[in-house]
Amino acid sequence: MATVEVTTFRLAAGVEPETFLSADARAQTEFFYARAGLLRRTTAVADDGDWVAVALWRSAADADAAGVAAVQNRAARDWAELVEVSGVRRYRTFD
């Protein structure tokens, strides 16, 4: 079973969307897509300013490993400094 990981957040105070989107693209290229097991990742924003990052992982173990590795990766840390995470939730797929 694959794992869908949904991270909900808002931009930190004073962070412009363009600044965040640049950091998000960098994190996606330099960190997320370099991780074993990442199948797809996308970021979206609602009209009210709530954001979501959705990642599809081959397994929960792959998602766990990425979480551990993120603290050692500059692009992932830069991303995290620009947001205020309100939640992270995982779902198992049935395929």
KAZINOR-V211366 format. One record per residue. N is the residue number from 1. SS is DSSP state (h for helix, s for strand, l for the rest). NEAR is the number of other ideal C-beta (glycine too) atoms within 8 Angstrom. D_LAST is the distance of its C-alpha to the last C-alpha in whole Angstrom. Layout:
BEGIN
n->N ss->SS near->NEAR d_last->D_LAST
n->N ss->SS near->NEAR d_last->D_LAST
END
This chain:
BEGIN
n->1 ss->l near->7 d_last->6
n->2 ss->l near->11 d_last->8
n->3 ss->s near->15 d_last->10
n->4 ss->s near->12 d_last->12
n->5 ss->s near->13 d_last->16
n->6 ss->s near->12 d_last->18
n->7 ss->s near->11 d_last->22
n->8 ss->s near->11 d_last->24
n->9 ss->s near->12 d_last->28
n->10 ss->s near->9 d_last->31
n->11 ss->s near->12 d_last->33
n->12 ss->l near->9 d_last->36
n->13 ss->l near->3 d_last->40
n->14 ss->l near->4 d_last->41
n->15 ss->l near->10 d_last->38
n->16 ss->l near->7 d_last->38
n->17 ss->h near->8 d_last->35
n->18 ss->h near->6 d_last->36
n->19 ss->h near->9 d_last->36
n->20 ss->h near->12 d_last->33
n->21 ss->h near->9 d_last->31
n->22 ss->h near->8 d_last->33
n->23 ss->h near->12 d_last->32
n->24 ss->h near->11 d_last->29
n->25 ss->h near->8 d_last->29
n->26 ss->h near->11 d_last->30
n->27 ss->h near->13 d_last->28
n->28 ss->h near->11 d_last->25
n->29 ss->h near->9 d_last->27
n->30 ss->h near->9 d_last->29
n->31 ss->l near->14 d_last->26
n->32 ss->h near->12 d_last->22
n->33 ss->h near->8 d_last->22
n->34 ss->h near->5 d_last->24
n->35 ss->l near->11 d_last->21
n->36 ss->l near->6 d_last->19
n->37 ss->l near->12 d_last->16
n->38 ss->s near->14 d_last->16
n->39 ss->s near->7 d_last->14
n->40 ss->s near->6 d_last->15
n->41 ss->s near->11 d_last->18
n->42 ss->s near->6 d_last->20
n->43 ss->s near->11 d_last->23
n->44 ss->s near->7 d_last->24
n->45 ss->s near->8 d_last->27
n->46 ss->l near->8 d_last->28
n->47 ss->l near->3 d_last->32
n->48 ss->l near->4 d_last->33
n->49 ss->l near->8 d_last->32
n->50 ss->l near->9 d_last->29
n->51 ss->s near->13 d_last->27
n->52 ss->s near->12 d_last->23
n->53 ss->s near->11 d_last->21
n->54 ss->s near->12 d_last->18
n->55 ss->s near->12 d_last->16
n->56 ss->s near->11 d_last->12
n->57 ss->s near->15 d_last->13
n->58 ss->l near->9 d_last->11
n->59 ss->l near->10 d_last->12
n->60 ss->h near->9 d_last->14
n->61 ss->h near->7 d_last->17
n->62 ss->h near->14 d_last->17
n->63 ss->h near->14 d_last->17
n->64 ss->h near->8 d_last->20
n->65 ss->h near->11 d_last->22
n->66 ss->h near->13 d_last->22
n->67 ss->h near->7 d_last->24
n->68 ss->h near->7 d_last->26
n->69 ss->h near->11 d_last->27
n->70 ss->h near->11 d_last->27
n->71 ss->l near->7 d_last->31
n->72 ss->l near->4 d_last->32
n->73 ss->l near->10 d_last->31
n->74 ss->h near->6 d_last->34
n->75 ss->h near->12 d_last->32
n->76 ss->h near->13 d_last->29
n->77 ss->h near->10 d_last->32
n->78 ss->h near->11 d_last->34
n->79 ss->h near->13 d_last->31
n->80 ss->h near->9 d_last->31
n->81 ss->h near->7 d_last->35
n->82 ss->l near->11 d_last->34
n->83 ss->s near->13 d_last->32
n->84 ss->s near->7 d_last->32
n->85 ss->s near->9 d_last->29
n->86 ss->s near->6 d_last->28
n->87 ss->s near->7 d_last->25
n->88 ss->s near->8 d_last->22
n->89 ss->s near->7 d_last->19
n->90 ss->s near->10 d_last->15
n->91 ss->s near->8 d_last->12
n->92 ss->s near->9 d_last->9
n->93 ss->l near->8 d_last->6
n->94 ss->l near->4 d_last->4
n->95 ss->l near->4 d_last->0
END
